[in-house]
Amino acid sequence: MEASDDTEEPPLPLALTRFQVSEEFGFLLPDPLTELPAPYGPWMDIAHELPQLIMSHQLRSRVHQMPQLSTQHLRGREELHLAHLVLSCITMGYVWQEGEEGTVQVLPRNLAVPYWEVSQALGLPPILSHADFVLANWRRKDPNGNLDTIVTLPGGESLRGFVLVTLLVEKAAVPGIKAITRALCAILQCDEETLHRALQELAGAIEAMSEALRRMHDYVDPEVFYTVIRIFLSGWKDNPAMPHGLIYEGVSHEPMAYSGGSAAQSTVLHAFDELLGICHREDSAAFLHRMRGYMPPPHRAFVQEIQRAVSLRQHVLSSGDARLRAAFNRCVSALTDFRSYHITIVTKYITIAAAKAKAGRAEPSARAGPSGGKPPSALEAKGTGGSHIFSFLKSIRDTTREGIISA
């Protein structure tokens, strides 16, 4: 055997493909499937009609007529992710069809059993999460690169805008995800020039994420988000509307409680926090840690690998290099600004919208259920993931800011 060429680069400590992270799409599922194999037609038929079935109060009866399908014909990650997305959206519609006051206690066996099996196969919880609704819920509408969702819920264009703007934030993060691997490699090789460049790329990516998030104002109506969309992203843990959780018939006799979809389930921010050595306060850190259970296991493993890696912060501190410190601080400042802007968005789409909805509830014309437009009240001060939203968001913003290295 010939000796290997000494100029060959050593393997990166964090090869993205090991963690099902795409060089082009980051944590997004690259080119998700839009149709399941023929045996799963009954699921797809319902999925294609979900908003209409929910708004006409017919989804529950359609689900009761649905055959119980075996999951054994599902092959590969893409089919499993689409099945999970479809069953997640059907489940959210089934639970919340009649609004907060008409919830169910049992998810029927013909939906619960296959949903549980697909969830187990993917290592995801049996509820709609960020991994489903954003990462695996996009398709190209035309050759010009215009995007659309695969499965939708009530909320029309605002719902579509909410998913796709969140997706654009994930896409903007991709250069930053790649910069993580370069930065950690550069530390190991004592290559300060490459490390400086990687930090500049990371800061640029976080700034681009903030720019993408600003587009929420253009595509999502606050009133539609609060009164129609939000309930379908809500879970049955820490939610007064479903205090006992949900029984998955045929899976467990005891009710199970899961958090709804939340931006805290995005792997991107966890990865950046770990790289930059941001330490959140105990209660916020505990919630964020719990949200990792809603990520695809390979993505969770990526975050854990960064956590175990050499400390970037310590390296910058011990180097005494002013350029490195400035580049590091630009990353922390950009992440602080992103979190501040997220608070601005939440203020508009939840706090102000909740106040308007509360005023509207006093009017006698308020009707019951999401299809009647009666605004939900159970999560007025909470996020869909169940956290006390403002104390949580301000806490993680402030602890991010504390990560700045002073001169």
Beta strands, then each sheet from edge to edge (+ up, - down):
strand 1: 106-107
strand 2: 139-140
strand 3: 147-148
strand 4: 247-248
sheet 1: 1+ 4+
sheet 2: 2+ 3-
end
